[in-house]
């Protein structure tokens, strides 16, 4: 059972999904990037991305490995859920 709690990090936390700046044609591979702001001090996060499976097909997800995260992903027909947590203590 997941445990959720409010962030103890002061300030504003937000995530942004950055997609293609132009029209996408059928059959093209498109990259979306998720960036966060104000997340310093957070030890774990979960991201859920929903999409219309009639028009989109999920290909792959990649986690930023620069920050030594333990990550898992769960793919479904119309969504992807990614959870990540820092390893060890700071």
Beta strands, then each sheet from edge to edge (+ up, - down):
strand 1: 14-18
strand 2: 33-37
strand 3: 44-50
strand 4: 69-75
strand 5: 79-86
sheet 1: 1+ 2-
sheet 2: 3+ 5- 4+
end
